[in-house]
Amino acid sequence: MTTTKTTTRKPKTYRSATLNRAVTIPDNEPAEPRGRLHPAFGTLGRDVDLAVGVLIAEDATGAYEVVEPVSTINEAIELARHDFARRLKDLERGGEPMCPEIYKVWSRDYDGRYALLFEIFSDNF
């Protein structure tokens, strides 16, 4: 019988000079293939105010470019369509723009960290 022993490291605790209290910093979580998912991924209404959202264009190799800040998912969809059309025009003129496979909307989650909120596939345009 083979037994495997798993160990978990304790989070590090530091003394914060600005907060005047102990601050616990957890170890980094392993990255998911799609990135960190927002708790409301795919369920948030398209007109809900995101406060601070970011639209990212990503190609098949994983390279990405920041497109623009967005405030709603509907705005992100509209900007993704315009960005894709702009890239196609640039390609027709002989340019070499990145050809996005997917657009991603990132927004802060409940812990204040950026997480993937919505995906827009460029083949839907």
DABEL-V113583 format. One record per residue. RES is the residue in one letter. SS is DSSP state (@ for helix, = for strand, . for the rest). PSI is psi in radians with two decimals (* if undefined). Layout:
RES | SS | PSI
RES | SS | PSI
This chain:
M | . | 2.22
T | . | 2.28
T | . | 2.43
T | . | 2.40
K | . | 2.14
T | . | 2.40
T | . | 2.55
T | . | 2.38
R | . | 2.54
K | . | 2.53
P | . | 2.61
K | = | 2.46
T | = | 2.28
Y | = | 2.74
R | = | 2.07
S | = | 2.20
A | . | -0.59
T | . | -0.61
L | . | -0.24
N | . | 0.72
R | = | 2.99
A | = | 2.42
V | = | 2.21
T | = | 2.22
I | = | 1.96
P | . | 2.75
D | . | 2.70
N | . | 2.37
E | . | 2.58
P | . | 2.46
A | . | 2.39
E | . | 2.73
P | . | -0.64
R | . | -0.17
G | . | 3.08
R | . | 2.16
L | = | 2.41
H | . | 2.53
P | . | -0.45
A | . | 0.39
F | . | 2.15
G | . | -0.06
T | . | -0.21
L | . | 2.43
G | . | 2.64
R | . | -0.24
D | . | 0.16
V | . | 2.35
D | . | 2.14
L | . | -0.15
A | . | -1.34
V | . | 1.72
G | = | 2.69
V | = | 2.30
L | = | 2.19
I | = | 2.37
A | = | 2.26
E | = | 2.36
D | . | -3.09
A | . | -0.42
T | . | -0.14
G | . | -0.08
A | . | 2.54
Y | = | 2.78
E | = | 2.42
V | = | 2.24
V | = | -1.13
E | = | 2.77
P | = | 2.56
V | = | 2.74
S | . | -0.34
T | . | 2.89
I | @ | -0.66
N | @ | -0.72
E | @ | -0.68
A | @ | -0.72
I | @ | -0.78
E | @ | -0.78
L | @ | -0.61
A | @ | -0.72
R | @ | -0.78
H | @ | -0.72
D | @ | -0.73
F | @ | -0.72
A | @ | -0.71
R | @ | -0.71
R | @ | -0.67
L | @ | -0.72
K | @ | -0.70
D | @ | -0.67
L | @ | -0.71
E | @ | -0.52
R | . | 0.05
G | . | 0.08
G | . | 3.05
E | . | 1.17
P | . | 2.76
M | . | 2.37
C | . | 1.74
P | . | 2.41
E | . | -0.52
I | = | 2.55
Y | = | 2.42
K | = | 2.43
V | = | 2.11
W | = | 2.47
S | = | 2.84
R | = | 2.42
D | . | -2.94
Y | . | -0.30
D | . | -0.02
G | . | 0.06
R | . | 2.58
Y | = | 2.39
A | = | 2.68
L | = | 2.18
L | = | -0.62
F | = | 2.58
E | = | 2.42
I | = | 1.99
F | = | 2.32
S | @ | -0.32
D | @ | -0.09
N | @ | -0.09
F | . | *
